[in-house]
Amino acid sequence: MLCRTTVLTLGALTLAALPACGQSESSQGRQEAVESGSRPDSARVARLVGRGGDWKTDFSKISVPPEEIASGGPPKDGIPAIDNPSFESLDQADEWLEASDPLMVVEYDGLVKAYPLRILIWHEIVNDEVGGRPLTITYCPLCNTALVFDRAVGNLVLDFGTTGSLRHSDLVMYDRQTETWWQQATGEAIVGQLLGTLLDYYPANTLAWETVKELYPNARVLSRQTGYGRSYGQNPYVGYDSRSGPIAGFFRETPDPRLPALDRVAALDLENGWAASFEQLSAHRVANDEAGDIAFVVFWQPGASSALDQRSIPEGRDVGQTVAFDRRLADMTLSFEWQGGRFIDRETGTTWDLAGRAVEGPLAGERLAPIPHGNHFWFAWAAFRPETRVWTGS
């Protein structure tokens, strides 16, 4: 299994080195077309994968069975990425966002940007920079995978678009520099010149607008002035997350039966994977656990609407919001609980917020290091991390 190590910095805060392992099937060299020792038929693969589009992709390099890649309907760039995003203040955004609106929040070097899902649901990719760091902000509605990646790969700074194709119902992106195809759920190059390369995850949390305003009063918010005419705020996938399973034509496997297919899970890419259902998290509010040598905590709090429920996104049911942190601080490993309406560590009685900041008590002023995580639908997470461990609340 391919693994990567990410070291992240927020201002003066340097995060612990976190291993994040690549998608197991393709990382183990699942290349049916080349098992015999011969190269695959590029024209055949291009027909199956490229669907006859105008591609410069090297289709002779592929690490997954091409039959797993399905047309999602739109053509190449039919769902347009945002390449020159503009931003506005919280006061400006407050005129059109509602308290429960979900937003992806990214922080780097003291700067915070927030990306409303009411915009991302129509574009799926935003190529941006935060504090000079090139990042791509991605969201696949069919898998509810909201993930951020570093766009720097070696000496290249990539920018991404949508292929119009899906694998296991998940967005397949491509970079415009080499036209390599990338699996959004894992950040792995699965077709083309950069085959096998892994993008580095960058931490992002999907939080309610009310939470964003409280935690990050200086944040900048992605503007609706995108250059495209879309019904921002309207959900084109009404009722999707109330389905009993994913769309069969896009997901051809049998969903892992350990949890209902469209249960939301807080998912961490540590060891073979870790997941906790929102149902369990809402009951406990806090999950203290370990994976390998990393002790971590996940907080859950209500307040964020599902972007995939009602026609109007803010009217969607409250699914809550999660954050994940390394719970090691200096020479201590903290353990947390929900007490009196607050997140408190048992060791010192300090109160912590959803930004990982100690706001009251002996450790006031300290901050926990964030760990990249997502709020995937279970079927999608389990498809790419079949060996994932499911937290049961104990």
Beta strands, then each sheet from edge to edge (+ up, - down):
strand 1: 3-6
strand 2: 9-10
strand 3: 13-14
strand 4: 18-21
strand 5: 69-71
strand 6: 87-88
strand 7: 102-108
strand 8: 111-116
strand 9: 125-130
strand 10: 133-140
strand 11: 145-150
strand 12: 152-153
strand 13: 156-157
strand 14: 160-167
strand 15: 170-175
strand 16: 181-183
strand 17: 188-191
strand 18: 201-202
strand 19: 205-208
strand 20: 220-222
strand 21: 265-268
strand 22: 274-277
strand 23: 286-291
strand 24: 294-301
strand 25: 321-326
strand 26: 328-329
strand 27: 332-333
strand 28: 336-339
strand 29: 342-345
strand 30: 351-352
strand 31: 358-360
strand 32: 369-370
strand 33: 373-374
strand 34: 389-390
sheet 1: 1+ 4-
sheet 2: 2+ 3-
sheet 3: 5+ 14- 15+ 16- 17+
sheet 4: 6+ 20- 8- 7+ 19-
sheet 5: 9+ 10- 11+ 18-
sheet 6: 12+ 13-
sheet 7: 33+ 21- 22+ 34+
sheet 8: 23+ 24- 25+ 32-
sheet 9: 26+ 27-
sheet 10: 28+ 29- 30+ 31-
end
